[in-house]
Amino acid sequence: MAQIIWSALAKEHLREIDRYISEGSPFYSIIFIDKLSASVEKVGAFPRIGRVVPEFERDDLREIFFHKYRIVYSIKDDAVTSAAIVHGAMDIAKKA
Protein backbone atom coordinates (compact mmCIF):
# COMPACT_ATOMS: atom_id res chain seq x y z
CA MET A 1 0.00 0.00 0.00
CA ALA A 2 1.33 3.42 -0.98
CA GLN A 3 1.73 6.19 1.55
CA ILE A 4 -0.75 9.06 1.07
CA ILE A 5 0.67 12.57 1.24
CA TRP A 6 -1.61 15.62 1.14
CA SER A 7 -0.01 18.61 -0.56
CA ALA A 8 -0.54 22.07 0.89
CA LEU A 9 -2.59 23.00 -2.19
CA ALA A 10 -4.86 19.94 -1.83
CA LYS A 11 -5.38 20.74 1.86
CA GLU A 12 -6.34 24.31 0.97
CA HIS A 13 -8.77 23.06 -1.70
CA LEU A 14 -10.31 20.72 0.89
CA ARG A 15 -10.76 23.64 3.33
CA GLU A 16 -12.36 25.76 0.58
CA ILE A 17 -14.80 22.95 -0.29
CA ASP A 18 -15.62 22.48 3.39
CA ARG A 19 -16.27 26.22 3.88
CA TYR A 20 -18.52 26.36 0.83
CA ILE A 21 -20.61 23.32 1.73
CA SER A 22 -20.85 24.22 5.42
CA GLU A 23 -22.52 27.53 4.50
CA GLY A 24 -25.56 25.50 3.47
CA SER A 25 -25.22 22.51 5.79
CA PRO A 26 -22.47 22.07 8.39
CA PHE A 27 -23.64 18.49 8.99
CA TYR A 28 -23.51 17.52 5.31
CA SER A 29 -20.12 19.19 4.99
CA ILE A 30 -18.63 16.83 7.58
CA ILE A 31 -20.01 13.78 5.78
CA PHE A 32 -18.93 15.03 2.35
CA ILE A 33 -15.36 15.85 3.42
CA ASP A 34 -15.03 12.49 5.22
CA LYS A 35 -16.15 10.59 2.11
CA LEU A 36 -13.95 12.67 -0.20
CA SER A 37 -10.95 12.01 2.07
CA ALA A 38 -11.76 8.30 2.13
CA SER A 39 -11.70 8.28 -1.69
CA VAL A 40 -8.17 9.66 -1.61
CA GLU A 41 -7.12 7.06 0.96
CA LYS A 42 -8.39 4.24 -1.30
CA VAL A 43 -5.94 5.35 -3.99
CA GLY A 44 -3.15 4.19 -1.66
CA ALA A 45 -4.15 0.57 -2.30
CA PHE A 46 -4.38 0.96 -6.08
CA PRO A 47 -2.41 4.05 -7.16
CA ARG A 48 -2.89 3.49 -10.89
CA ILE A 49 -6.66 3.13 -10.62
CA GLY A 50 -7.16 6.74 -11.69
CA ARG A 51 -6.96 7.90 -15.27
CA VAL A 52 -4.10 9.96 -16.66
CA VAL A 53 -5.04 13.66 -16.44
CA PRO A 54 -5.79 14.58 -20.07
CA GLU A 55 -4.60 18.18 -19.72
CA PHE A 56 -1.11 17.08 -18.70
CA GLU A 57 -0.70 13.62 -20.33
CA ARG A 58 1.79 12.34 -17.73
CA ASP A 59 1.61 8.73 -16.56
CA ASP A 60 2.56 9.71 -13.01
CA LEU A 61 -0.20 12.35 -12.76
CA ARG A 62 -3.63 10.80 -12.39
CA GLU A 63 -7.12 11.63 -11.21
CA ILE A 64 -10.17 10.08 -9.69
CA PHE A 65 -13.61 11.62 -9.39
CA PHE A 66 -15.75 12.24 -6.34
CA HIS A 67 -19.15 13.74 -7.13
CA LYS A 68 -18.32 16.81 -9.24
CA TYR A 69 -14.70 17.04 -8.07
CA ARG A 70 -11.52 15.91 -9.75
CA ILE A 71 -8.95 14.64 -7.27
CA VAL A 72 -5.55 14.92 -8.91
CA TYR A 73 -2.61 12.99 -7.50
CA SER A 74 0.92 12.06 -8.44
CA ILE A 75 2.62 8.72 -8.05
CA LYS A 76 6.26 8.40 -7.09
CA ASP A 77 7.82 5.19 -5.78
CA ASP A 78 5.67 4.05 -2.83
CA ALA A 79 3.92 7.37 -2.27
CA VAL A 80 0.81 9.01 -3.64
CA THR A 81 0.65 12.79 -3.30
CA SER A 82 -2.75 14.42 -3.52
CA ALA A 83 -1.94 17.44 -5.66
CA ALA A 84 -5.28 19.22 -6.10
CA ILE A 85 -9.03 18.90 -5.69
CA VAL A 86 -10.93 20.96 -8.23
CA HIS A 87 -14.53 21.24 -9.30
CA GLY A 88 -15.07 19.60 -12.69
CA ALA A 89 -16.24 22.88 -14.20
CA MET A 90 -12.98 24.66 -13.37
CA ASP A 91 -9.87 24.88 -15.53
CA ILE A 92 -7.54 22.40 -13.87
CA ALA A 93 -4.45 23.87 -15.48
CA LYS A 94 -5.05 27.10 -13.53
CA LYS A 95 -5.91 25.43 -10.19
CA ALA A 96 -3.30 22.64 -10.01
Buried (B, 14 or more C-beta within 10 A) or exposed (E): EBEBBBBEBBEEBBEEBBEEBBEEEEEEBEEBBEEBBEBBEEBBEEBEEBEBBEBBEEEEBBBBEBEEBBBBBBBEEEBBBBBBBBBEEBEBEEBB
